[in-house]
Amino acid sequence: MSEPSVEAERLIQERTIADAMVDVASELRLADPSELMLMIRNEQAANIGDLVSSSSELFFKSGTLRYALNAGCDVQWDSTPIIRLDMEFRYAPVCAFFRLMIGRKRAAVDVVEVLFDDDTLDAAAKQEQLSAAFAAARLRPPAAVTAAPPPPRRPPARRKPGARPNA
């Protein structure tokens, strides 16, 4: 495969993974950045793993998305910190290693490697399998649970000026 097509395939993979990680990144963004930077600085991999696990369990099946035991942060005086978390996604015949970068308002993904059980797949089949794996690993809200409509509201009773409200 030529270099431009490899780069194009990588960009498509990054887009697929980034789209799948929006909810998780938004959830991780709720964590206090200074606490997260302290965990990274003090190499508290178990705490970071718990944070990633609790943030992803709302959106992905258990064990499909994990912290890959490497993190860092870019901190500068004149900008917001960027937290980098190495992640591993494993579901069905797909295993993806990527770096999730989280800032105050944005997140990004940098693909390190995507592995498939079948090495003979072409680029289109690989992309289809990657998309299907992320879709299948997502948790879906139960179909039986539907929100009941709120009860109708009655207009407030009118009182005469100076009248006491009912106790």
C-alpha positions in Angstrom: 0.0 0.0 0.0 1.3 3.5 -0.8 2.1 6.0 1.9 -0.8 8.4 1.0 -3.4 5.6 1.2 -2.0 4.4 4.5 -2.3 8.0 5.9 -5.8 8.3 4.5 -6.8 5.0 6.2 -5.3 6.2 9.4 -7.3 9.4 9.3 -10.5 7.6 8.6 -9.7 5.3 11.6 -9.1 8.3 13.8 -12.4 9.9 12.7 -14.3 6.7 13.5 -12.7 6.3 16.9 -13.1 10.0 17.7 -16.8 9.9 16.9 -17.2 6.9 19.2 -15.3 8.6 22.0 -17.2 11.9 22.2 -19.4 10.8 25.2 -16.5 9.3 27.1 -14.3 12.4 26.5 -17.1 14.6 27.7 -17.5 12.5 30.8 -13.7 12.6 31.5 -13.8 16.3 31.0 -16.0 16.6 34.2 -13.0 15.5 36.3 -11.0 18.2 38.0 -7.9 18.7 35.7 -5.6 19.5 38.6 -6.5 16.2 40.3 -6.1 14.3 37.1 -2.7 16.0 36.5 -1.7 15.0 40.1 -2.7 11.4 39.4 -0.6 11.4 36.2 2.4 13.1 37.9 2.3 10.6 40.9 1.9 7.7 38.5 -1.4 6.5 40.0 -2.4 4.2 37.2 -5.0 2.4 39.2 -6.8 5.7 40.0 -6.6 6.8 36.4 -7.9 3.4 35.3 -10.8 3.6 37.7 -11.7 7.1 36.3 -11.6 5.9 32.7 -13.6 2.8 33.6 -16.3 4.7 35.4 -16.5 7.2 32.5 -16.7 4.6 29.9 -19.1 2.2 31.6 -22.0 4.5 30.8 -21.4 4.2 27.1 -19.5 0.9 26.4 -19.9 -2.7 27.4 -17.7 -3.7 30.4 -14.1 -4.3 29.6 -14.2 -3.1 26.0 -12.4 0.3 26.7 -9.5 0.5 29.1 -6.7 2.8 30.2 -3.5 1.5 28.6 -1.2 2.5 31.5 0.4 5.6 30.0 -0.7 9.2 30.5 0.8 12.7 30.2 -0.2 16.3 30.3 0.8 19.4 28.5 0.7 22.4 30.8 1.7 25.9 29.8 1.2 29.3 31.4 -0.9 30.8 28.7 -3.2 28.0 27.7 -5.4 25.3 29.3 -3.8 21.9 30.1 -4.1 19.0 27.6 -4.5 15.6 29.2 -3.2 12.6 27.2 -4.5 9.1 28.0 -3.4 6.0 26.1 -6.4 3.8 25.6 -7.2 0.3 24.4 -10.4 -0.8 22.7 -11.0 -4.5 22.3 -14.2 -6.0 21.0 -14.9 -8.9 18.6 -12.1 -9.1 16.0 -10.8 -5.6 16.5 -8.2 -4.2 18.9 -7.4 -0.5 18.7 -4.7 1.4 20.6 -5.0 5.1 20.6 -4.2 8.3 22.5 -7.2 10.4 23.7 -6.2 14.0 24.2 -8.7 16.1 26.3 -8.7 19.9 26.6 -11.2 22.2 28.1 -13.5 22.4 25.1 -12.1 19.8 22.7 -10.8 16.3 22.5 -8.8 14.5 19.8 -7.7 11.0 19.0 -4.3 9.8 17.7 -4.4 6.2 16.5 -1.3 4.2 17.4 -2.3 0.8 16.0 -5.5 -1.0 14.9 -5.3 -4.8 14.8 -7.7 -7.1 13.1 -8.0 -10.9 13.5 -8.1 -11.3 9.7 -4.9 -9.9 8.2 -6.2 -10.3 4.6 -8.9 -7.6 4.8 -8.7 -4.6 2.5 -9.0 -1.0 3.7 -12.7 -0.8 3.2 -13.4 -4.1 5.0 -11.1 -3.0 7.9 -13.0 0.3 8.2 -16.3 -1.5 8.2 -15.2 -3.9 10.9 -13.8 -1.1 13.0 -17.1 0.8 12.8 -19.1 -2.3 13.5 -17.0 -3.2 16.5 -17.5 0.3 18.1 -21.2 0.2 17.3 -21.7 -3.3 18.8 -19.7 -2.4 21.9 -21.9 0.6 22.7 -24.6 0.3 25.3 -28.0 1.1 24.1 -30.7 2.4 26.3 -33.3 -0.3 27.1 -36.1 -0.3 24.5 -38.7 -1.1 27.1 -38.1 2.0 29.2 -39.9 5.0 27.8 -40.5 8.2 29.6 -44.1 8.7 30.7 -45.6 12.1 29.7 -45.8 14.5 32.6 -49.2 14.9 34.1 -51.3 17.8 32.8 -50.8 21.0 34.7 -53.7 22.8 36.2 -53.7 26.6 36.2 -53.2 28.1 39.6 -56.4 29.0 41.5 -57.3 32.6 41.5 -57.5 34.4 44.9 -59.0 37.7 45.8 -56.4 40.3 46.7 -55.5 40.0 50.4 -56.9 36.5 50.8 -54.8 34.0 52.7 -53.6 30.9 50.8 -55.0 27.5 51.8 -52.9 25.8 54.5 
